[in-house]
Amino acid sequence: MNSAPPSVSTVCFDLDDTLIEYRQDGEETLRTAFRRAGVGPFCTTDELWALASEVPNGDDDHQFLTYLFRAAADRHDGPTESAETLARTYEAATDHTDVQFRPGAETALDAARSLGPIGLITNGGPETQRQKLRTLGLESTFATTVYAGAETPPKPAREPFDRALTELNADPTETLYVGNSLRHDVAGANGAGLRTAWIPREDDRGRATETHAPDHTFESLSELTTVLDHE
């Protein structure tokens, strides 16, 4: 007879498109980036970010965006030589303080903190990510914050997860990681031995999960309360 898995005692979260989302209109941001770069628009925001799981992990946000624009240009007949410039103008056009909680995020954070200290494991530079945390009053919410890609290799490498577990003195089998990306969050956390909950963006719903299968899939972050109550 198989024994039941141990209860969740620690929760860690991803940040972008998991706990928070931009209020800024994505299409307007992209149009501004194209205009400032002197490049005719060759893709939409959805077409751009649909390639995020297909490009290499960058050493920083700028390199990742360069890879992303190069892939989009290649896919949609744009000038690949403009990728680095577009990455720069896209960053400049993005207001990292114009963010809001995703639905259910505050409920999920409260539920997770009722168990004990919680962690944040996010790809992205500290300066950029801290702007978002300050905007939403989250600076002191997390007992540990790992800026993967700056302090460790980026997710899905296991190092950022191992670092958070060490700092939280947490057992991976009793730790639940909540994120929106199958490739970066679910695969990375699974590889480090954590349990996983997937909160997909609207355009990711229905995507096959056979390769990177989460333990839970949420329609809303507020569903975390039912998982923790059940555990």
C-alpha positions as CSV (number, residue, x, y, z in Angstrom):
1,M,0.0,0.0,0.0
2,N,1.4,3.4,-1.0
3,S,1.8,5.9,1.8
4,A,0.3,9.4,1.5
5,P,2.8,12.2,0.6
6,P,3.9,14.4,3.6
7,S,1.9,17.5,4.3
8,V,2.9,20.9,2.8
9,S,4.8,22.9,5.5
10,T,6.4,25.6,3.3
11,V,5.2,27.5,0.2
12,C,7.4,29.3,-2.3
13,F,6.1,31.5,-5.2
14,D,7.2,32.8,-8.6
15,L,6.5,36.5,-9.1
16,D,5.7,37.6,-12.7
17,D,2.4,36.3,-14.1
18,T,2.0,34.3,-10.9
19,L,1.5,36.7,-8.0
20,I,1.5,39.8,-10.1
21,E,0.7,41.1,-13.6
22,Y,1.3,44.3,-15.5
23,R,-1.6,46.7,-15.8
24,Q,0.3,48.5,-18.7
25,D,-1.2,47.6,-22.1
26,G,1.2,45.1,-23.6
27,E,0.4,46.0,-27.2
28,E,1.1,49.7,-26.6
29,T,4.4,48.8,-24.9
30,L,5.4,46.8,-27.9
31,R,4.3,49.4,-30.4
32,T,6.4,52.0,-28.5
33,A,9.4,49.6,-28.6
34,F,9.1,49.2,-32.3
35,R,8.7,52.9,-32.9
36,R,11.7,53.9,-30.8
37,A,13.8,51.2,-32.5
38,G,12.8,52.4,-35.9
39,V,11.5,49.0,-36.8
40,G,8.2,48.2,-38.4
41,P,6.0,46.0,-36.2
42,F,6.3,42.3,-37.2
43,C,4.5,40.5,-34.3
44,T,1.9,41.0,-31.6
45,T,2.5,40.7,-27.8
46,D,0.9,37.2,-27.8
47,E,3.2,36.1,-30.7
48,L,6.2,37.5,-29.0
49,W,5.7,35.8,-25.6
50,A,4.5,32.6,-27.1
51,L,8.1,32.0,-27.9
52,A,9.4,32.5,-24.4
53,S,9.5,28.7,-23.7
54,E,11.5,28.2,-27.0
55,V,14.4,30.5,-26.5
56,P,17.5,30.0,-24.3
57,N,17.6,31.4,-20.8
58,G,19.5,34.7,-20.8
59,D,22.1,35.7,-18.2
60,D,19.9,38.7,-17.5
61,D,16.6,40.3,-18.6
62,H,18.2,42.1,-21.5
63,Q,19.8,39.1,-23.0
64,F,16.6,37.1,-22.6
65,L,14.6,39.8,-24.4
66,T,17.2,39.9,-27.1
67,Y,16.8,36.1,-27.7
68,L,13.0,36.6,-27.6
69,F,13.0,39.4,-30.2
70,R,15.4,37.5,-32.4
71,A,13.2,34.4,-32.3
72,A,10.1,36.5,-33.1
73,A,11.8,38.2,-36.0
74,D,12.9,34.9,-37.4
75,R,9.4,33.4,-37.0
76,H,7.5,36.5,-38.3
77,D,9.9,37.8,-41.0
78,G,11.3,40.7,-39.0
79,P,14.9,42.0,-39.0
80,T,16.8,39.7,-36.7
81,E,19.7,42.2,-36.5
82,S,17.4,44.6,-34.6
83,A,16.8,42.2,-31.7
84,E,19.2,43.8,-29.3
85,T,17.9,47.3,-30.0
86,L,14.3,46.1,-29.6
87,A,15.2,44.5,-26.3
88,R,16.5,47.8,-25.1
89,T,13.6,49.9,-26.3
90,Y,11.1,47.4,-24.9
91,E,12.7,47.5,-21.5
92,A,12.7,51.3,-21.6
93,A,9.0,51.4,-22.5
94,T,8.0,49.0,-19.7
95,D,6.9,50.6,-16.4
96,H,7.8,48.1,-13.7
97,T,5.7,49.9,-11.1
98,D,2.5,49.6,-13.1
99,V,1.6,46.2,-11.7
100,Q,-1.2,44.6,-9.7
101,F,-1.9,41.4,-7.9
102,R,-3.3,38.5,-10.0
103,P,-6.7,37.5,-8.8
104,G,-6.5,35.4,-5.6
105,A,-2.9,36.3,-4.9
106,E,-3.4,38.1,-1.6
107,T,-5.6,35.2,-0.4
108,A,-2.9,32.7,-1.4
109,L,-0.1,34.7,0.3
110,D,-2.2,34.8,3.5
111,A,-2.8,31.0,3.4
112,A,0.8,30.3,2.7
113,R,2.0,32.5,5.6
114,S,-0.3,30.7,8.0
115,L,2.0,27.7,7.6
116,G,5.2,29.7,8.4
117,P,7.9,31.6,6.5
118,I,7.5,31.7,2.7
119,G,9.9,32.2,-0.2
120,L,10.1,33.9,-3.6
121,I,12.1,32.4,-6.4
122,T,11.9,34.7,-9.5
123,N,13.8,35.0,-12.7
124,G,14.8,38.6,-13.2
125,G,17.2,41.3,-12.0
126,P,16.9,42.5,-8.4
127,E,16.5,46.1,-9.3
128,T,13.6,45.4,-11.7
129,Q,11.9,42.9,-9.4
130,R,12.2,45.1,-6.3
131,Q,10.3,47.9,-8.0
132,K,7.4,45.5,-8.3
133,L,7.6,44.3,-4.7
134,R,7.8,47.9,-3.4
135,T,4.8,48.9,-5.5
136,L,2.6,46.2,-4.0
137,G,4.0,46.4,-0.4
138,L,5.7,43.0,-0.6
139,E,9.2,44.0,0.4
140,S,9.1,42.2,3.8
141,T,6.6,39.4,2.9
142,F,9.2,36.7,2.0
143,A,11.6,35.2,4.4
144,T,13.9,34.5,1.4
145,T,14.0,35.9,-2.1
146,V,16.1,34.3,-4.8
147,Y,16.7,36.4,-7.9
148,A,17.5,33.6,-10.3
149,G,19.6,34.7,-13.3
150,A,21.4,37.2,-11.1
151,E,22.3,35.3,-7.9
152,T,22.1,31.8,-9.4
153,P,21.5,30.3,-12.8
154,P,18.0,31.1,-14.0
155,K,15.1,28.7,-13.6
156,P,14.6,25.9,-14.6
157,A,18.1,25.2,-13.1
158,R,17.7,23.6,-9.6
159,E,20.2,25.9,-7.9
160,P,17.6,28.7,-7.1
161,F,15.3,26.2,-5.6
162,D,18.0,24.6,-3.6
163,R,19.1,28.0,-2.3
164,A,15.6,28.9,-1.2
165,L,15.2,25.6,0.6
166,T,18.5,26.0,2.4
167,E,17.6,29.5,3.6
168,L,14.1,28.4,4.7
169,N,15.5,25.2,6.3
170,A,12.7,23.4,4.3
171,D,12.3,19.8,3.1
172,P,11.6,19.8,-0.6
173,T,9.1,17.0,-0.3
174,E,7.1,19.2,2.1
175,T,7.5,22.4,0.0
176,L,5.0,23.5,-2.7
177,Y,6.2,25.9,-5.4
178,V,3.6,27.9,-7.2
179,G,4.3,29.3,-10.7
180,N,2.9,30.0,-14.1
181,S,5.5,28.6,-16.4
182,L,5.6,24.8,-17.1
183,R,9.2,25.1,-18.4
184,H,10.7,27.4,-15.8
185,D,8.6,26.9,-12.7
186,V,7.1,23.4,-12.8
187,A,10.1,21.7,-14.5
188,G,12.6,23.5,-12.3
189,A,10.8,22.8,-9.0
190,N,10.1,19.2,-10.0
191,G,13.8,18.8,-10.8
192,A,14.7,20.0,-7.3
193,G,12.2,17.6,-5.6
194,L,9.6,20.2,-4.7
195,R,5.8,19.7,-5.2
196,T,4.3,22.0,-7.8
197,A,1.2,24.0,-8.5
198,W,0.6,25.6,-11.9
199,I,-1.4,28.8,-12.3
200,P,-1.4,29.3,-16.1
201,R,-2.0,32.5,-17.9
202,E,-5.2,32.6,-20.0
203,D,-3.4,31.8,-23.2
204,D,-1.6,28.8,-21.6
205,R,-4.7,27.1,-20.4
206,G,-5.2,23.7,-22.0
207,R,-1.5,23.3,-22.9
208,A,-0.3,19.7,-22.6
209,T,1.5,19.0,-19.3
210,E,2.8,15.5,-20.0
211,T,6.4,16.7,-20.1
212,H,6.3,18.9,-17.0
213,A,3.4,17.7,-15.0
214,P,2.4,19.7,-11.9
215,D,0.9,18.2,-8.9
216,H,-1.9,20.8,-9.0
217,T,-3.4,23.1,-11.6
218,F,-5.2,26.2,-10.4
219,E,-7.8,28.3,-12.1
220,S,-7.2,31.0,-9.5
221,L,-4.5,31.4,-6.9
222,S,-7.3,31.4,-4.2
223,E,-7.4,27.6,-4.8
224,L,-4.2,27.3,-2.9
225,T,-6.3,27.5,0.3
226,T,-8.1,24.3,-0.6
227,V,-4.9,22.5,-1.3
228,L,-3.4,23.5,2.0
229,D,-6.6,22.7,3.9
230,H,-6.7,19.3,2.2
231,E,-3.0,18.7,3.1
